[in-house]
Amino acid sequence: KVLNTLCPAITIRQEETDEMLPKIDALLVIGGHGSSNTTRLAEMGRARAVPTYHIETAAEIVPAWLDGIGTLGVVSGASTPNWIIEDVMLRLQDLGGS
């Protein structure tokens, strides 16, 4: 017998990430490096050979990551605070993202 103990939010994030991967040029994963669900999202991107960057804060974004990228997928771990996600999105806009 197998019991699925993943909370629905984690399962939904993984499903949405899986659906997004064929449509993007790179993946930015926001969340703690010690978070197993966030790490899993990054592993999903790497397993599909999508350039994947796992960051904890907006300050970690390297502008060169965006060179030649048409579509950047952005996902976050379940426990990532909204203010961090908002900071990352603002940083991406500052770097020319829409």
N, CA, C and O of each residue as an XYZ file, in Angstrom:
392
protein
N       0.846     -1.175      0.000
C       0.000      0.000      0.000
C       0.894      1.241      0.000
O       1.879      1.307      0.736
N       0.544      2.216     -0.826
C       1.288      3.468     -0.904
C       0.355      4.607     -0.517
O      -0.754      4.728     -1.036
N       0.824      5.427      0.395
C       0.047      6.593      0.804
C       0.704      7.844      0.239
O       1.899      8.062      0.438
N      -0.055      8.651     -0.451
C       0.447      9.915     -0.989
C       0.291     10.972      0.093
O      -0.825     11.371      0.425
N       1.413     11.423      0.639
C       1.360     12.416      1.711
C       1.719     13.817      1.226
O       1.857     14.736      2.034
N       1.870     13.987     -0.081
C       2.136     15.321     -0.616
C       0.880     16.170     -0.474
O      -0.227     15.717     -0.766
N       1.065     17.399     -0.025
C      -0.099     18.278      0.076
C      -0.522     18.681     -1.330
O       0.306     18.701     -2.241
N      -1.803     19.002     -1.519
C      -2.290     19.343     -2.865
C      -1.517     20.490     -3.520
O      -1.317     20.477     -4.734
N      -1.085     21.471     -2.746
C      -0.349     22.605     -3.325
C       0.945     22.140     -3.982
O       1.313     22.639     -5.045
N       1.630     21.200     -3.365
C       2.888     20.688     -3.925
C       2.611     19.901     -5.198
O       3.308     20.068     -6.199
N       1.600     19.048     -5.162
C       1.243     18.251     -6.332
C       0.859     19.151     -7.498
O       1.271     18.908     -8.632
N       0.075     20.186     -7.228
C      -0.342     21.113     -8.283
C       0.865     21.826     -8.877
O       0.961     21.959    -10.097
N       1.788     22.286     -8.035
C       2.988     22.971     -8.541
C       3.795     22.050     -9.452
O       4.280     22.479    -10.499
N       3.937     20.799     -9.059
C       4.701     19.862     -9.879
C       4.001     19.597    -11.207
O       4.651     19.526    -12.250
N       2.680     19.450    -11.171
C       1.934     19.214    -12.409
C       2.026     20.423    -13.336
O       2.227     20.270    -14.541
N       1.879     21.624    -12.777
C       1.966     22.837    -13.589
C       3.367     23.017    -14.173
O       3.519     23.452    -15.315
N       4.377     22.684    -13.393
C       5.754     22.775    -13.888
C       5.962     21.801    -15.035
O       6.564     22.155    -16.049
N       5.474     20.585    -14.885
C       5.605     19.575    -15.929
C       4.935     20.033    -17.225
O       5.473     19.820    -18.311
N       3.766     20.657    -17.114
C       3.056     21.153    -18.292
C       3.780     22.339    -18.935
O       3.733     22.512    -20.153
N       4.440     23.142    -18.125
C       5.124     24.340    -18.603
C       6.428     24.017    -19.335
O       6.789     24.718    -20.281
N       7.129     22.987    -18.919
C       8.490     22.734    -19.398
C       8.643     22.687    -20.916
O       9.619     23.238    -21.424
N       7.738     22.061    -21.673
C       7.929     22.053    -23.132
C       7.742     23.421    -23.790
O       8.091     23.598    -24.957
N       7.195     24.388    -23.051
C       6.839     25.688    -23.623
C       7.821     26.800    -23.276
O       7.631     27.941    -23.696
N       8.866     26.485    -22.518
C       9.777     27.528    -22.038
C      11.209     27.269    -22.494
O      11.574     26.161    -22.885
N      12.011     28.341    -22.427
C      13.423     28.242    -22.797
C      14.329     28.072    -21.584
O      15.452     27.584    -21.705
N      13.836     28.479    -20.411
C      14.588     28.339    -19.164
C      13.593     28.371    -18.009
O      12.467     28.850    -18.148
N      14.036     27.849    -16.865
C      13.180     27.765    -15.681
C      13.879     28.413    -14.502
O      15.038     28.116    -14.211
N      13.162     29.305    -13.823
C      13.651     29.937    -12.603
C      12.807     29.408    -11.453
O      11.590     29.591    -11.423
N      13.466     28.754    -10.512
C      12.787     28.172     -9.355
C      13.141     29.009     -8.134
O      14.316     29.206     -7.823
N      12.113     29.499     -7.444
C      12.313     30.355     -6.278
C      11.987     29.570     -5.020
O      10.897     29.011     -4.890
N      12.942     29.530     -4.091
C      12.688     28.863     -2.818
C      13.967     28.365     -2.189
O      15.031     28.369     -2.807
N      13.845     27.945     -0.969
C      15.000     27.513     -0.199
C      15.706     26.307     -0.791
O      15.073     25.379     -1.294
N      17.031     26.338     -0.723
C      17.821     25.207     -1.224
C      17.624     23.968     -0.361
O      17.891     22.854     -0.811
N      17.165     24.145      0.857
C      16.904     23.011      1.736
C      15.489     22.478      1.635
O      15.143     21.507      2.307
N      14.672     23.098      0.807
C      13.277     22.682      0.642
C      13.196     21.538     -0.357
O      13.596     21.690     -1.511
N      12.688     20.408      0.077
C      12.637     19.251     -0.819
C      11.681     19.478     -1.980
O      11.968     19.041     -3.094
N      10.551     20.149     -1.756
C       9.629     20.340     -2.881
C      10.176     21.350     -3.883
O       9.956     21.203     -5.086
N      10.883     22.371     -3.409
C      11.487     23.341     -4.317
C      12.617     22.690     -5.114
O      12.745     22.911     -6.318
N      13.424     21.897     -4.441
C      14.506     21.178     -5.110
C      13.941     20.247     -6.173
O      14.530     20.097     -7.244
N      12.812     19.625     -5.886
C      12.170     18.728     -6.847
C      11.752     19.489     -8.106
O      11.888     18.970     -9.214
N      11.247     20.706     -7.947
C      10.868     21.508     -9.116
C      12.088     21.778     -9.998
O      12.006     21.683    -11.223
N      13.214     22.112     -9.373
C      14.447     22.348    -10.129
C      14.913     21.065    -10.820
O      15.357     21.102    -11.968
N      14.814     19.951    -10.136
C      15.211     18.667    -10.730
C      14.360     18.344    -11.950
O      14.858     17.784    -12.927
N      13.085     18.694    -11.898
C      12.194     18.435    -13.032
C      12.678     19.179    -14.276
O      12.694     18.617    -15.371
N      13.068     20.434    -14.108
C      13.576     21.202    -15.242
C      14.853     20.612    -15.797
O      15.002     20.462    -17.009
N      15.768     20.281    -14.916
C      17.055     19.720    -15.356
C      16.865     18.374    -16.049
O      17.566     18.066    -17.013
N      15.923     17.575    -15.562
C      15.673     16.262    -16.156
C      15.164     16.381    -17.589
O      15.342     15.466    -18.393
N      14.534     17.506    -17.908
C      14.023     17.736    -19.257
C      14.990     18.586    -20.080
O      14.631     19.078    -21.150
N      16.213     18.758    -19.582
C      17.272     19.515    -20.269
C      16.892     20.975    -20.497
O      17.311     21.589    -21.477
N      16.098     21.522    -19.587
C      15.756     22.943    -19.628
C      16.738     23.661    -18.705
O      16.867     23.278    -17.543
N      17.439     24.698    -19.192
C      18.324     25.441    -18.292
C      17.520     25.891    -17.066
O      16.492     26.557    -17.191
N      18.008     25.515    -15.891
C      17.246     25.721    -14.658
C      18.105     26.417    -13.622
O      19.253     26.037    -13.390
N      17.538     27.440    -13.001
C      18.235     28.228    -11.986
C      17.396     28.234    -10.712
O      16.237     28.648    -10.726
N      17.982     27.779     -9.625
C      17.297     27.699     -8.327
C      17.850     28.815     -7.452
O      19.034     28.823     -7.113
N      16.988     29.752     -7.091
C      17.414     30.897     -6.287
C      16.570     31.004     -5.022
O      15.447     30.503     -4.956
N      17.138     31.666     -4.024
C      16.379     31.948     -2.805
C      15.905     33.393     -2.761
O      14.887     33.692     -2.137
N      16.636     34.296     -3.419
C      16.279     35.717     -3.410
C      16.518     36.332     -4.783
O      17.226     35.769     -5.618
N      15.918     37.490     -4.999
C      16.086     38.207     -6.262
C      17.537     38.594     -6.512
O      17.971     38.682     -7.660
N      18.283     38.824     -5.445
C      19.686     39.232     -5.579
C      20.547     38.163     -6.250
O      21.632     38.470     -6.742
N      20.087     36.929     -6.275
C      20.855     35.832     -6.870
C      20.697     35.739     -8.385
O      21.421     34.982     -9.031
N      19.770     36.487     -8.957
C      19.551     36.418    -10.403
C      20.768     36.987    -11.132
O      21.226     38.090    -10.833
N      21.275     36.225    -12.080
C      22.398     36.652    -12.913
C      21.810     37.107    -14.253
O      21.226     36.294    -14.970
N      21.951     38.384    -14.600
C      21.344     38.878    -15.838
C      21.683     38.050    -17.079
O      20.850     37.924    -17.976
N      22.873     37.492    -17.144
C      23.274     36.691    -18.309
C      22.381     35.463    -18.503
O      22.283     34.939    -19.612
N      21.731     35.004    -17.430
C      20.819     33.863    -17.564
C      19.704     34.157    -18.558
O      19.163     33.242    -19.177
N      19.364     35.420    -18.710
C      18.232     35.811    -19.547
C      18.615     36.057    -21.000
O      17.741     36.243    -21.846
N      19.909     36.060    -21.299
C      20.369     36.288    -22.670
C      19.823     35.208    -23.600
O      20.010     34.016    -23.357
N      19.155     35.630    -24.652
C      18.646     34.695    -25.644
C      17.426     33.906    -25.209
O      17.005     32.988    -25.912
N      16.857     34.241    -24.076
C      15.694     33.517    -23.563
C      14.426     34.183    -24.087
O      14.191     35.367    -23.843
N      13.614     33.415    -24.808
C      12.337     33.938    -25.271
C      11.290     33.870    -24.178
O      10.595     34.849    -23.908
N      11.180     32.704    -23.549
C      10.178     32.501    -22.506
C      10.834     31.893    -21.283
O      11.438     30.823    -21.349
N      10.704     32.591    -20.165
C      11.227     32.120    -18.886
C      10.062     31.647    -18.033
O       9.124     32.404    -17.784
N      10.117     30.413    -17.589
C       9.121     29.907    -16.651
C       9.580     30.212    -15.234
O      10.757     30.056    -14.909
N       8.655     30.646    -14.398
C       8.976     30.967    -13.007
C       8.039     30.174    -12.110
O       6.817     30.257    -12.238
N       8.626     29.402    -11.198
C       7.844     28.640    -10.225
C       8.459     28.847     -8.850
O       9.615     29.248     -8.719
N       7.657     28.565     -7.831
C       8.172     28.708     -6.470
C       7.753     27.517     -5.633
O       6.749     26.858     -5.905
N       8.546     27.260     -4.613
C       8.210     26.222     -3.664
C       7.006     26.635     -2.831
O       6.681     27.819     -2.732
N       6.356     25.659     -2.242
C       5.125     25.906     -1.494
C       5.318     26.858     -0.320
O       4.395     27.592      0.034
N       6.488     26.857      0.282
C       6.698     27.686      1.471
C       7.411     29.008      1.175
O       7.785     29.730      2.098
N       7.598     29.323     -0.098
C       8.275     30.573     -0.448
C       7.354     31.754     -0.145
O       6.231     31.806     -0.648
N       7.816     32.699      0.670
C       6.966     33.853      1.000
C       6.632     34.697     -0.237
O       7.453     34.846     -1.142
N       5.424     35.238     -0.255
C       4.986     36.062     -1.387
C       5.897     37.251     -1.633
O       6.106     37.637     -2.783
N       6.445     37.839     -0.575
C       7.289     39.019     -0.771
C       8.561     38.674     -1.537
O       9.084     39.507     -2.278
N       9.059     37.464     -1.365
C      10.247     37.046     -2.124
C       9.876     36.868     -3.596
O      10.614     37.298     -4.483
N       8.744     36.242     -3.849
C       8.283     36.052     -5.228
C       8.092     37.410     -5.902
O       8.502     37.603     -7.047
N       7.469     38.347     -5.190
C       7.255     39.690     -5.737
C       8.579     40.390     -6.032
O       8.714     41.047     -7.064
N       9.555     40.255     -5.136
C      10.885     40.837     -5.371
C      11.525     40.258     -6.631
O      12.113     40.987     -7.430
N      11.407     38.948     -6.799
C      11.981     38.295     -7.980
C      11.306     38.810     -9.248
O      11.981     39.112    -10.232
N       9.988     38.910     -9.229
C       9.272     39.376    -10.413
C       9.643     40.824    -10.749
O       9.780     41.173    -11.922
N       9.803     41.659     -9.732
C      10.233     43.044     -9.966
C      11.638     43.092    -10.559
O      11.909     43.881    -11.464
N      12.522     42.249    -10.049
C      13.896     42.192    -10.569
C      13.892     41.756    -12.031
O      14.627     42.309    -12.849
N      13.070     40.769    -12.356
C      12.978     40.316    -13.745
C      12.460     41.436    -14.649
O      12.945     41.608    -15.767
N      11.482     42.189    -14.170
C      10.976     43.329    -14.947
C      12.070     44.368    -15.147
O      12.215     44.920    -16.238
N      12.838     44.636    -14.098
C      13.946     45.591    -14.203
C      14.975     45.147    -15.240
O      15.638     45.973    -15.866
N      15.097     43.839    -15.410
C      16.060     43.290    -16.367
C      15.474     43.152    -17.772
O      16.113     42.605    -18.670
N      14.256     43.654    -17.949
C      13.668     43.661    -19.282
C      12.605     42.622    -19.532
O      12.112     42.502    -20.653
N      12.239     41.866    -18.512
C      11.173     40.881    -18.682
C       9.815     41.550    -18.705
O       9.645     42.659    -18.199
N       8.853     40.869    -19.294
C       7.508     41.454    -19.337
C       6.502     40.579    -18.625
O       5.321     40.921    -18.566
